Amino acid sequence: MSTITTQSNNTVMKLGLALQLEITRVIHHALAEDLGISPEAVAKLAGSRTMTEFDLTTTSIVGPAAAATADFVVKQPGVIAGLPIAKQVFETIDPSIQFEIFFEEGSVISQIPTTIARVSGSASTILVAERTALNILQRLCGIATATKQYTDKLTPAGITVLDTRKTTPGMRLLEKYAVHTAGGTNHRIGLFDAVLIKDNHIGIAGSITNAVQKVRAKYRGRPVEVEVTNEAELREALECGAEKILLDNMDPVQIHQSIQIVAGRCFIEVSGGINLSNIDKYLIKGVNAISVGALTHSVRSLDISLEIEA
């Protein structure tokens, strides 16, 4: 079984075992969708090649002893993320499969077409695993490619690009892994690992002050981030001692004014309506990070094909 072994202080990479468990779960669910069986059945049959018998087309055409080799070919420039996961898809069906990886995670592919990996062995295994492996690989490469476009803009300005919780349900750790692979930074993984007081929390609590006080009372010592939309909210968050402030949907002029008010007293995150076409306006001294939901919620998968040779 392939494992992700990258060393990093990035949040998602600290999870280690949790990431590996999610990879396995996603693979089992994806194969179950194709084969018409339960994820539990996939787990039970893993490693036996019995799963290939559920593929009506392959079992009709391909003999059990047939062998093949197939290349993963990238057909547009991009960043590689997810090859060890694609490898695990094939190994889930057949541990004897040979999977060669030609590029490290995070590699930038500019020459097109480029073969990034090769799989050899049972033709049935290759045909059954093909779509699941490509679906995962193409999406993670698409996320990594988009992330690098942002890091190329933000890193020279000393600003960190953050992902969000706007991820595909059930694939959050994989998608945040892809962000990390391309040099982005993971924001909180979920609701359990960081405090972020947003507008709806403030509305229910009655005020920013009430919301912050309630958090401080329950979780002493835990850093608090507060989302603000105007100067009054910003000043109230500062008075409460928020360690981080998220400037939500503010224009560059408002951000400049907010930075002067903050005067270095806390971490400043900017979010809302920022994309590659307008990001240059937000490269403002004093901004620590920009969070971009589009890294995961509206990314285009990278064009990758599996070209088979019998």
MARKOL-115074 format. One line per field, with one value per residue (C-alpha): residue number from 1; x, y, z. Coordinates in nm, 4 decimals. Example, Ala and Ser with C-alpha at 12.3 -4.5 7.8 and 13.67 -1.06 7.14 Angstrom:
<nodes>
n	[1,2] $
east	[1.2300,1.3670] $
north	[-0.4500,-0.1060] $
up	[0.7800,0.7140] $
</nodes>
This chain:
<nodes>
n	[1,2,3,4,5,6,7,8,9,10,11,12,13,14,15,16,17,18,19,20,21,22,23,24,25,26,27,28,29,30,31,32,33,34,35,36,37,38,39,40,41,42,43,44,45,46,47,48,49,50,51,52,53,54,55,56,57,58,59,60,61,62,63,64,65,66,67,68,69,70,71,72,73,74,75,76,77,78,79,80,81,82,83,84,85,86,87,88,89,90,91,92,93,94,95,96,97,98,99,100,101,102,103,104,105,106,107,108,109,110,111,112,113,114,115,116,117,118,119,120,121,122,123,124,125,126,127,128,129,130,131,132,133,134,135,136,137,138,139,140,141,142,143,144,145,146,147,148,149,150,151,152,153,154,155,156,157,158,159,160,161,162,163,164,165,166,167,168,169,170,171,172,173,174,175,176,177,178,179,180,181,182,183,184,185,186,187,188,189,190,191,192,193,194,195,196,197,198,199,200,201,202,203,204,205,206,207,208,209,210,211,212,213,214,215,216,217,218,219,220,221,222,223,224,225,226,227,228,229,230,231,232,233,234,235,236,237,238,239,240,241,242,243,244,245,246,247,248,249,250,251,252,253,254,255,256,257,258,259,260,261,262,263,264,265,266,267,268,269,270,271,272,273,274,275,276,277,278,279,280,281,282,283,284,285,286,287,288,289,290,291,292,293,294,295,296,297,298,299,300,301,302,303,304,305,306,307,308,309,310] $
east	[0.0000,0.1270,0.1466,0.1880,0.5090,0.5654,0.7087,0.5522,0.4156,0.1096,-0.2113,-0.3311,0.0091,0.0154,-0.2816,-0.0758,-0.2844,-0.6110,-0.5052,-0.4140,-0.7449,-0.9337,-0.7433,-0.8420,-1.2035,-1.2321,-1.0859,-1.3235,-1.6267,-1.5198,-1.4628,-1.7959,-1.9737,-1.8263,-1.8746,-2.2221,-2.1167,-2.0755,-1.7554,-1.7456,-1.7483,-1.4612,-1.2644,-1.3363,-1.2361,-0.9303,-0.6209,-0.7983,-0.8703,-1.2232,-1.3496,-1.2735,-1.5569,-1.8146,-1.7058,-1.9465,-1.7452,-1.4018,-1.5088,-1.6645,-1.3622,-1.0461,-0.9130,-0.7967,-0.4363,-0.4195,-0.1501,-0.1047,0.0950,-0.0570,0.0871,-0.0586,-0.0126,-0.0549,-0.1967,-0.1875,0.0606,0.0072,0.1288,0.1371,-0.0494,-0.1950,0.0241,0.0736,-0.3046,-0.3573,-0.1060,-0.3073,-0.6219,-0.4579,-0.3010,-0.6408,-0.7540,-0.4254,-0.1185,0.1016,0.0465,0.3589,0.3230,0.6163,0.6058,0.8234,0.7657,0.7628,0.4556,0.4523,0.6440,0.5548,0.4816,0.5293,0.6230,0.3132,0.2407,0.4382,0.4159,0.4094,0.3541,0.3244,0.1217,0.1847,0.0206,-0.3262,-0.5206,-0.8448,-0.7086,-0.5912,-0.9289,-1.1296,-0.9065,-0.8586,-1.1520,-1.1213,-0.7484,-0.7955,-1.0849,-0.8803,-0.5546,-0.7077,-0.8900,-0.5938,-0.3647,-0.6225,-0.6270,-0.2467,-0.2248,-0.4676,-0.2898,0.0456,-0.1032,-0.1948,0.1297,0.3274,0.1437,0.1333,0.4619,0.6849,0.4628,0.5078,0.1427,0.0248,-0.2509,-0.5002,-0.7587,-1.1068,-1.3707,-1.5371,-1.4305,-1.5902,-1.7805,-1.5773,-1.2550,-1.1442,-0.8101,-0.7175,-0.7996,-0.6146,-0.3217,-0.3214,-0.3164,-0.0220,0.1606,0.1612,0.2881,-0.0424,-0.1256,-0.4135,-0.6593,-0.8511,-0.9427,-1.2921,-1.4959,-1.2967,-0.9449,-0.9745,-1.2108,-1.3497,-1.6350,-1.8399,-2.1351,-2.3992,-2.2234,-2.2152,-2.5824,-2.6820,-2.4470,-2.5660,-2.2245,-1.8610,-1.7805,-2.0333,-1.9144,-1.5469,-1.6204,-1.8160,-1.5295,-1.2727,-1.4812,-1.5066,-1.1660,-0.9114,-0.5875,-0.7174,-0.6527,-0.9658,-1.0270,-1.3131,-1.4681,-1.5418,-1.6984,-1.6538,-1.4487,-1.6794,-1.6618,-1.2848,-1.2381,-1.4637,-1.2682,-0.9424,-1.0787,-1.1698,-0.8102,-0.8755,-0.5518,-0.6664,-0.9043,-1.0616,-1.1444,-1.4420,-1.5367,-1.3500,-1.2125,-0.8427,-0.9103,-1.0899,-0.8108,-0.5471,-0.7507,-0.7974,-0.4243,-0.3568,-0.6103,-0.4723,-0.1167,0.0412,-0.1594,-0.2926,-0.2821,-0.4805,-0.6560,-0.8383,-1.1153,-1.4064,-1.4212,-1.0474,-0.9347,-0.6416,-0.7798,-0.7914,-0.5437,-0.2735,-0.4912,-0.4755,-0.0976,-0.1022,0.1707,0.0325,-0.1898,-0.0675,-0.2861,-0.5538,-0.8021,-0.9383,-1.2373,-1.1966,-0.8895,-1.1234,-1.4843,-1.4606,-1.1318,-1.0988,-0.9464,-0.6183,-0.6354,-0.4720,-0.5369,-0.4431,-0.3096,-0.3044,-0.0898,-0.1977] $
north	[0.0000,0.3467,0.6060,0.9816,1.0528,1.4257,1.6021,1.9410,2.1695,2.2172,2.1190,1.8415,1.6743,1.6533,1.4204,1.1414,0.8365,1.0274,1.1270,0.7691,0.6420,0.8980,0.7960,0.4339,0.5276,0.7456,0.4702,0.2093,0.4319,0.5285,0.1671,0.0698,0.3253,0.1678,-0.1949,-0.1753,-0.3185,-0.1675,-0.0023,-0.2761,-0.5375,-0.3579,-0.3666,-0.7365,-0.8204,-0.5925,-0.7603,-1.0589,-0.9289,-1.0634,-0.7072,-0.7265,-0.9793,-0.7036,-0.5195,-0.6484,-0.5184,-0.6309,-0.9806,-1.0267,-0.9142,-0.9613,-1.3008,-1.3467,-1.3996,-1.0956,-0.8417,-0.4802,-0.1643,0.1824,0.5322,0.8273,1.1133,1.4797,1.6828,2.0341,2.2227,2.1740,2.0579,1.6921,1.5792,1.2395,0.9855,0.7722,0.7746,0.6618,0.3845,0.2717,0.2441,-0.0244,-0.1975,-0.2163,-0.4490,-0.6268,-0.5892,-0.7473,-0.4587,-0.2636,0.1133,0.3378,0.7058,0.9330,1.2683,1.3751,1.5309,1.9043,1.8752,2.1343,1.9864,2.2354,2.0157,1.8547,1.5675,1.4112,1.0607,1.0933,0.7296,0.3788,0.0817,-0.2775,-0.6092,-0.7568,-0.5960,-0.6470,-0.4639,-0.1730,-0.1369,-0.1567,0.0865,0.3333,0.5696,0.5846,0.6543,0.9230,1.0933,1.1367,1.2244,1.4754,1.6608,1.6783,1.7941,2.0593,2.1870,2.1858,2.3705,2.6412,2.6732,2.7337,3.0117,3.1876,3.1129,3.2489,3.5775,3.5915,3.4434,3.7243,3.9702,3.7768,3.6731,3.3174,3.1564,2.9660,2.7082,2.6875,2.4321,2.4709,2.1222,1.8208,1.6299,1.3293,1.4450,1.7313,1.5907,1.4818,1.8236,2.0036,1.7701,1.8905,2.2538,2.1770,1.9944,2.3096,2.5348,2.6548,2.6528,2.4715,2.6793,2.4861,2.1320,2.1525,2.2914,2.0964,2.2371,2.6174,2.8951,3.1216,3.3489,3.4357,3.6654,3.4077,3.3328,3.7053,3.7402,3.4645,3.5819,3.9415,4.0968,4.0216,4.0868,3.8322,3.5739,3.6136,3.6063,3.2816,3.1189,3.2420,3.1026,2.7573,2.7251,2.9239,2.9882,2.8903,3.1549,3.3269,3.4533,3.6925,3.7733,4.1461,4.3446,4.7066,4.9395,4.9194,4.5402,4.5543,4.7858,4.5706,4.2552,4.4311,4.5454,4.1837,4.0780,3.8571,3.6955,3.6844,3.8986,3.8044,4.1058,3.9768,4.1232,4.4478,4.6438,4.7421,5.0890,4.9407,4.6875,4.9641,5.1491,4.8320,4.7599,5.1084,5.0515,4.7077,4.8452,4.5016,4.3882,4.0695,3.8397,3.9714,3.7390,3.8740,3.6902,3.7357,3.7988,3.7637,3.5828,3.5736,3.8599,4.1083,3.9664,4.2237,4.4872,4.2838,4.2480,4.4941,4.5283,4.4182,4.1420,3.8107,3.5721,3.5533,3.2658,3.1409,2.9085,2.8641,2.6473,2.3598,2.4540,2.5476,2.4117,2.2439,1.8986,1.8635,1.6864,1.3471,1.0266,0.6609,0.5240,0.1447,-0.0945,-0.4580] $
up	[0.0000,-0.0904,0.1843,0.1947,0.3831,0.3289,0.6351,0.7048,0.9729,0.7551,0.9332,0.7037,0.6975,1.0776,1.0571,0.8981,0.9811,0.9383,0.5870,0.5003,0.6369,0.4301,0.1177,0.1747,0.2461,-0.0653,-0.2827,-0.1407,-0.1952,-0.5472,-0.6521,-0.4945,-0.7155,-1.0284,-0.9285,-0.7781,-0.4421,-0.0977,0.0267,0.2908,0.0143,-0.1576,0.1669,0.2082,-0.1507,-0.1574,-0.2926,-0.4464,-0.8005,-0.7460,-0.7924,-1.1646,-1.2016,-1.1436,-1.4605,-1.7265,-2.0208,-1.9040,-1.7998,-2.1443,-2.3436,-2.1371,-2.0345,-1.6718,-1.7834,-2.0138,-1.9276,-2.0290,-1.9698,-1.9516,-1.9232,-1.7342,-1.9800,-1.8821,-2.1707,-2.0274,-1.8067,-1.4375,-1.0965,-0.9933,-0.6817,-0.6017,-0.7807,-0.4650,-0.4243,-0.7839,-0.7164,-0.4153,-0.6289,-0.8425,-0.5433,-0.3750,-0.6527,-0.7164,-0.4900,-0.7578,-0.9994,-1.0955,-1.0688,-1.1609,-1.0597,-1.2731,-1.0999,-0.7352,-0.5809,-0.6467,-0.9744,-1.2362,-1.5790,-1.8618,-2.1581,-2.3069,-2.3421,-2.0556,-1.9123,-1.5334,-1.4326,-1.5771,-1.4583,-1.5671,-1.4900,-1.5105,-1.7952,-1.6030,-1.2994,-1.5123,-1.6839,-1.3612,-1.1674,-1.4529,-1.3943,-1.0158,-1.0350,-1.3000,-1.1216,-0.8048,-0.9791,-1.2204,-0.9432,-0.7059,-0.9874,-1.0786,-0.7192,-0.7004,-1.0321,-0.9187,-0.5844,-0.7522,-0.9623,-0.6386,-0.4543,-0.7492,-0.6982,-0.3178,-0.1988,-0.3381,-0.1487,0.1755,0.1837,0.2510,0.0432,0.2588,0.1597,0.3156,0.4170,0.0747,-0.0276,-0.1939,0.0774,0.1859,0.0173,0.2405,0.3550,0.0031,-0.1382,0.1381,0.0733,-0.2890,-0.1717,0.0548,-0.2246,-0.4383,-0.1592,-0.0185,0.3518,0.5144,0.7160,0.9811,0.8774,1.0227,1.3065,1.5638,1.5350,1.5380,1.6449,1.3725,1.4810,1.1730,1.1099,1.2044,1.5335,1.6072,1.5192,1.7611,2.0370,2.0042,1.9529,1.8790,2.2446,2.3666,2.1163,2.2074,2.5810,2.5456,2.3566,2.6089,2.8932,2.7382,2.5686,2.7652,2.5832,2.2391,1.9692,1.8409,1.4875,1.4191,1.0821,1.0387,0.7576,0.8662,1.0882,1.3873,1.3953,1.3475,1.6461,1.8625,1.7696,1.8560,2.1913,2.2675,2.2007,1.8980,1.7839,1.4213,1.2217,0.8884,0.6737,0.4773,0.1376,0.1965,-0.0971,-0.1102,0.0336,0.3348,0.3801,0.3860,0.6484,0.8532,0.8521,0.9899,1.2667,1.3550,1.3617,1.3848,1.6881,1.5269,1.2256,0.9279,0.6841,0.3795,0.1972,-0.0399,-0.4130,-0.4679,-0.7824,-1.0216,-1.2287,-0.9373,-0.6864,-0.7652,-0.5923,-0.2700,-0.2465,0.0389,0.2992,0.6332,0.4965,0.6358,0.4381,0.1708,0.1817,-0.1504,-0.1595,-0.5341,-0.4763,-0.3982,-0.4747,-0.8430,-0.9717,-1.3125,-1.3190,-1.5047,-1.8416,-1.7855,-1.9795,-1.9281,-2.2556,-2.2578,-2.4592,-2.4572] $
</nodes>
